Amino acid sequence: MLADSHCHLDRLDLTLFGGDLAGVLDAAAANDVTRLLSVATDLESWPALARMTEPYPQVALTVGVHPSEDGGRAPTVAELAALGREPRVVAVGETGLDYYYGADSIARQQDWFRIHIAAARELGKPLIVHNRDAGDDTLRILAEEGAAEVGGVLHCFTEDWAMAERALELNFHISFSGIVTFKNAKSIQDAARRLPADRLLVETDSPYLAPVPHRGKPNHPAWVRHVAEFVARLRGEPLEQVAAVTTMNYLRLFSPSPPAPLPPAGEGNQWEAA
């Protein structure tokens, strides 16, 4: 089994799958992807996301406002907490900081980030954190606001091992997207090799960031298998072990009842990416 720990099902082009979300999930299941977390990016579209995914128990949800989404309703602790009490909501986010696209809105982004952390602490649910060109501020605000109390995920990790270590100290998991398969992603690949097994997750961030060998195409959850295969080769471990570990980590973080203990770490030669 595999778990896609971060996708945006409401942003997929469903015409590629017969016009129906069921086609996306069938393709995922054919690749052993049996758990999906569909991550919210704004408040306006959240009800539609909840409706479209309601028939599918393998899909969990989050609630949050992406740091780059500044044209809609601003988040409040009260609204995030109210929506976050819906049983299928397992995390708060996508939240965080994006200085690449939002250098002119740093103060607003930091304020919204703190609001999300407060809501997550009120709910007792983990955070889904976006970081782009804002690593130091991301970790500083997580520490200042007590985010370690609930933990969460630094999703689509694009930093180095030094930042990963700091995130681990704050009780966060690290999730790798298709970017880890890119030829020039050496520091990300190094972090994926070194990360403790019990903090490792994989994701698609679909419809974005399709992994090799589909780079440049619209991404979808089935292709998280390519990410897991690549990470397995990096770590010198069988795909089955990486799949089992990342799925158990997903369940441990996003389910009320923890799964069975992790299997023992595998052994094998390290694989150097091309």
C-alpha positions as CSV (number, residue, x, y, z in Angstrom):
1,M,0.0,0.0,0.0
2,L,1.0,3.6,-0.6
3,A,-0.3,6.9,0.7
4,D,-0.3,10.2,-1.2
5,S,0.2,12.5,1.7
6,H,-0.5,15.7,-0.3
7,C,-2.6,16.2,-3.4
8,H,-5.2,18.7,-4.6
9,L,-8.1,16.5,-6.0
10,D,-10.2,19.6,-6.7
11,R,-7.6,21.0,-9.0
12,L,-7.1,17.9,-11.2
13,D,-8.3,17.9,-14.9
14,L,-10.9,15.2,-14.6
15,T,-11.4,15.1,-18.3
16,L,-8.2,12.9,-18.4
17,F,-10.1,10.4,-16.2
18,G,-13.5,10.2,-17.8
19,G,-14.7,13.4,-16.1
20,D,-15.1,11.7,-12.7
21,L,-13.0,11.6,-9.6
22,A,-13.6,7.8,-9.5
23,G,-11.3,7.5,-12.5
24,V,-8.5,9.2,-10.6
25,L,-9.0,6.9,-7.6
26,D,-9.2,3.8,-9.8
27,A,-5.8,4.7,-11.4
28,A,-4.4,5.3,-7.9
29,A,-5.7,2.0,-6.6
30,A,-4.2,0.2,-9.7
31,N,-0.8,1.5,-8.4
32,D,-1.5,0.4,-4.8
33,V,-2.2,4.0,-3.7
34,T,-5.0,3.4,-1.1
35,R,-4.8,6.5,1.1
36,L,-5.0,10.1,-0.1
37,L,-4.9,13.5,1.7
38,S,-6.6,16.2,-0.4
39,V,-5.3,19.5,0.9
40,A,-7.3,22.7,1.0
41,T,-6.0,26.0,-0.3
42,D,-8.8,28.4,0.4
43,L,-12.0,28.7,2.3
44,E,-14.3,29.5,-0.6
45,S,-13.7,26.1,-2.4
46,W,-13.7,24.0,0.7
47,P,-17.4,23.0,0.7
48,A,-17.1,21.8,-2.9
49,L,-14.0,19.8,-2.1
50,A,-15.8,18.2,0.8
51,R,-18.8,17.3,-1.4
52,M,-16.7,15.8,-4.3
53,T,-14.7,13.6,-2.0
54,E,-17.5,12.5,0.4
55,P,-18.2,9.1,-1.3
56,Y,-14.6,8.0,-1.0
57,P,-13.5,6.9,2.5
58,Q,-9.9,6.5,1.3
59,V,-9.7,10.3,0.9
60,A,-9.0,12.5,4.0
61,L,-9.2,16.3,4.0
62,T,-7.5,19.4,5.5
63,V,-8.7,22.9,6.0
64,G,-6.6,26.0,5.4
65,V,-5.6,28.9,3.2
66,H,-2.4,28.7,1.2
67,P,0.0,31.6,1.9
68,S,-0.2,32.7,-1.8
69,E,-4.1,32.8,-1.8
70,D,-4.8,36.3,-0.7
71,G,-7.8,37.1,-2.9
72,G,-10.4,35.3,-0.8
73,R,-11.7,35.1,2.8
74,A,-9.0,35.6,5.4
75,P,-8.6,32.7,7.9
76,T,-9.6,33.0,11.5
77,V,-9.0,30.6,14.3
78,A,-12.7,30.3,14.9
79,E,-13.6,29.4,11.3
80,L,-10.6,27.0,10.8
81,A,-11.4,25.3,14.1
82,A,-15.1,25.0,13.2
83,L,-14.4,23.4,9.8
84,G,-11.6,21.3,11.3
85,R,-14.0,19.5,13.6
86,E,-15.6,17.8,10.5
87,P,-14.6,14.1,11.0
88,R,-12.8,13.8,7.7
89,V,-10.6,16.7,8.4
90,V,-7.3,15.3,9.7
91,A,-5.0,18.3,9.5
92,V,-4.8,22.1,9.3
93,G,-3.3,23.7,6.2
94,E,-1.9,24.2,3.6
95,T,-0.3,27.0,5.5
96,G,3.1,28.4,5.8
97,L,5.3,31.0,4.0
98,D,6.1,31.6,0.3
99,Y,8.5,34.5,-0.2
100,Y,9.1,33.5,-3.8
101,Y,5.7,34.6,-5.0
102,G,4.7,36.7,-2.0
103,A,7.7,38.9,-1.1
104,D,5.3,41.9,-0.9
105,S,3.0,40.2,1.6
106,I,5.4,38.8,4.3
107,A,3.6,40.4,7.2
108,R,0.2,39.1,6.1
109,Q,1.6,35.6,5.5
110,Q,3.2,35.4,8.9
111,D,0.0,36.5,10.6
112,W,-2.1,33.9,8.7
113,F,0.6,31.2,9.5
114,R,0.2,32.0,13.2
115,I,-3.6,31.8,13.0
116,H,-3.3,28.3,11.4
117,I,-1.0,27.1,14.1
118,A,-3.4,28.4,16.8
119,A,-6.3,26.6,15.2
120,A,-4.2,23.3,14.9
121,R,-3.4,23.5,18.6
122,E,-7.0,24.1,19.5
123,L,-8.1,21.1,17.4
124,G,-5.2,18.9,18.4
125,K,-4.5,18.2,14.7
126,P,-1.2,18.3,12.8
127,L,-0.2,21.1,10.4
128,I,0.5,20.9,6.6
129,V,3.3,23.4,6.1
130,H,4.4,25.0,2.8
131,N,7.8,26.7,2.7
132,R,9.4,28.4,-0.3
133,D,12.4,30.7,0.2
134,A,11.4,31.2,3.8
135,G,13.0,28.4,5.8
136,D,14.3,30.3,8.7
137,D,11.1,32.2,9.3
138,T,9.0,29.1,8.8
139,L,10.9,27.2,11.6
140,R,11.1,30.3,13.8
141,I,7.3,30.8,13.8
142,L,6.6,27.1,14.3
143,A,8.8,27.2,17.4
144,E,7.4,30.5,18.7
145,E,3.8,29.4,18.3
146,G,4.3,26.0,20.0
147,A,3.6,23.9,16.8
148,A,5.7,21.0,18.2
149,E,2.6,20.3,20.4
150,V,0.7,19.0,17.3
151,G,3.5,18.4,14.8
152,G,2.8,17.9,11.1
153,V,4.5,17.8,7.8
154,L,6.9,20.0,5.9
155,H,5.4,19.1,2.5
156,C,7.1,19.1,-0.9
157,F,10.5,19.4,0.9
158,T,13.0,21.4,-1.2
159,E,15.6,22.2,1.4
160,D,18.7,20.4,2.7
161,W,19.5,18.0,5.5
162,A,20.3,20.8,8.0
163,M,16.8,22.2,7.7
164,A,15.3,18.7,7.9
165,E,17.1,18.1,11.2
166,R,15.7,21.3,12.6
167,A,12.2,20.3,11.5
168,L,12.6,16.9,13.1
169,E,13.4,18.7,16.4
170,L,10.0,20.5,16.1
171,N,8.1,17.1,15.8
172,F,7.6,17.4,12.1
173,H,7.6,14.8,9.3
174,I,9.2,15.5,5.9
175,S,7.4,14.7,2.7
176,F,9.1,14.3,-0.7
177,S,7.3,15.1,-3.9
178,G,8.3,14.5,-7.6
179,I,11.0,17.1,-7.2
180,V,13.2,14.5,-5.4
181,T,13.4,12.6,-8.8
182,F,14.8,15.6,-10.7
183,K,18.4,15.3,-11.8
184,N,19.6,18.5,-10.1
185,A,17.8,17.9,-6.7
186,K,21.0,16.7,-5.0
187,S,20.4,18.3,-1.5
188,I,16.9,17.0,-1.4
189,Q,18.0,13.5,-2.4
190,D,20.6,13.7,0.4
191,A,17.9,14.5,2.9
192,A,15.8,11.7,1.7
193,R,18.6,9.2,2.2
194,R,19.3,10.4,5.7
195,L,15.8,10.9,7.1
196,P,14.8,8.6,9.9
197,A,12.2,6.1,8.6
198,D,9.6,7.1,11.1
199,R,9.4,10.7,9.8
200,L,9.3,9.9,6.0
201,L,6.3,10.6,3.8
202,V,5.8,10.7,0.0
203,E,3.4,12.8,-2.0
204,T,2.5,14.1,-5.5
205,D,1.3,17.6,-4.8
206,S,-0.8,16.8,-7.9
207,P,-1.7,18.2,-10.3
208,Y,1.7,19.9,-10.0
209,L,5.3,18.6,-10.0
210,A,5.0,15.3,-11.9
211,P,7.9,13.0,-11.1
212,V,10.3,11.5,-13.7
213,P,9.5,9.8,-16.1
214,H,6.4,12.1,-16.4
215,R,7.9,15.4,-15.7
216,G,6.1,18.3,-17.3
217,K,2.8,16.4,-17.5
218,P,-0.3,17.0,-15.3
219,N,0.4,15.0,-12.1
220,H,-2.1,12.7,-10.3
221,P,-2.0,10.5,-7.2
222,A,-1.1,7.2,-8.9
223,W,2.3,8.6,-9.7
224,V,3.3,8.8,-6.0
225,R,4.5,5.3,-6.7
226,H,7.3,6.8,-8.8
227,V,8.3,9.0,-5.9
228,A,8.4,6.0,-3.5
229,E,10.4,3.9,-6.0
230,F,13.0,6.6,-6.4
231,V,13.2,7.2,-2.6
232,A,13.6,3.5,-2.1
233,R,16.6,3.4,-4.5
234,L,18.1,6.4,-2.8
235,R,17.9,4.6,0.6
236,G,19.0,1.2,-0.7
237,E,15.7,-0.3,0.5
238,P,13.0,-2.4,-1.2
239,L,10.0,-0.5,-2.5
240,E,7.8,-2.6,-0.3
241,Q,9.6,-1.4,2.8
242,V,9.3,2.3,1.9
243,A,5.7,1.8,0.9
244,A,4.9,0.1,4.3
245,V,6.8,2.7,6.3
246,T,5.4,5.8,4.6
247,T,1.9,4.4,4.8
248,M,2.2,3.6,8.5
249,N,3.7,7.1,9.1
250,Y,0.7,8.6,7.3
251,L,-1.8,6.6,9.4
252,R,0.1,7.4,12.6
253,L,0.0,11.1,11.9
254,F,-3.5,11.4,10.4
255,S,-5.5,8.7,12.1
256,P,-6.8,8.5,15.7
257,S,-5.7,4.9,16.1
258,P,-2.0,4.2,15.4
259,P,-1.0,1.3,13.2
260,A,1.3,-1.6,14.0
261,P,5.0,-0.8,14.8
262,L,7.4,0.0,12.0
263,P,9.3,-2.9,10.4
264,P,13.1,-3.1,11.0
265,A,15.2,-0.9,8.8
266,G,16.3,-2.6,5.6
267,E,19.9,-2.9,4.4
268,G,21.4,-2.3,1.0
269,N,23.7,-0.3,-1.1
270,Q,23.1,3.4,-1.4
271,W,21.9,4.4,-4.9
272,E,23.3,7.6,-6.4
273,A,20.8,9.4,-8.6
274,A,21.7,10.2,-12.1
